[in-house]
Amino acid sequence: MPAQSTATVQPSRRRRIPGEARYLELEGRGRIRVWEVEGPPGAPTLLLLHGLGATGPLNWFQAFPALADQYHLIAVDHRGHGQGIRTRRFRLKDCADDAMAVAKELSVDRLIAVGYSMGGPIAKLCWSRHPDRVSGLVLCATAQHFSPDRYPVLTRALLPGAVVGARIAPGLVRGQIIEGMLRGVRSPEARKYMRMEMSHSDPATLAQATRAVLAFSSRNWASSITVPTAVVVMTRDEVVPTRRQERLAAAIPNAKRFDVQGDHFACANERTNFIEQLTSACAYVTRESKTR
């Protein structure tokens, strides 16, 4: 199936985000939604990788306008999220390979992988599995590992049951996930947009994704990352504790740290300095990657 383009509902009528949604049929993988902003001719490419439960535009819509003038942007929906590839088995390494396959389909040879929360492990896997194509990393609100400090084995053991429950009653589980993520969002327009974006997600895959994130660890190999790296730390994060984000920054050789005065959902909060720090982090990695 050839690539298709389609108009997409914008998160705000007051400010239209740049770019457009495209649907790509990746050979041997499936159909995936991609949000692409072309940027200026010859601009470096940022591959934007979203967090657990989100979608490409839902995670990055605040950042698109700030980055569009300087970069070619590619944001994907990961497996089971939004309009990402449908699968009965979620693996982070498959998400990394999906994203790199998208870049290849769009004729991108070299890129900077930018990951938020779950997107952090996926970005690191893009580098470890495709080192000749990833020239730098920007890791936001993420860590070397995510397993809870208390009862990690019990937590992982309970999740297969959540997968079964999500397959039996997907509508109920999806509704619970959506309502949980809408807490604290006051704008009716923003709530409507978030519901629309998340209504396409597969609850069973989201449960599998949670299990995959909890099982992930790069503690044994984060120190081997050799490309320029920026770590964007949320200083008030309770979802991915700030101390874990700080440890990630310390573990990667020569990584530069950028602090955001916000919590785990700073990417969608205009009142934080997330966009300012993200753009600075991307500029730093872009500049450093040109010297290597």
PEBELSUL-V18701 format. One line per field, one symbol per residue. psi: psi as a letter, one per 20 degrees, with the letter a starting at -180 (. if undefined). A space follows every 50 residues. Layout:
psi=???
//
This chain:
psi=prqqqqqppqiphhopqraqqqppoppjgapqppppohaqpjqqppopor rpiarghhhjhhhghhihiiqppopqprpipclrppqiopphhhgghggh hggghjkohqrppoqpdhighgghhgghilhiioirpooplrrhripqhp lhggghhhhhhhgghhhgmhgggghggghhiipiohphghgggggggiii qohhhhghhgggghiqpjhiihiipiqpppoopoikpignphhhhhhghh hppjqppoppmrahkhhjoiirkggghghgghggggghhii.
//
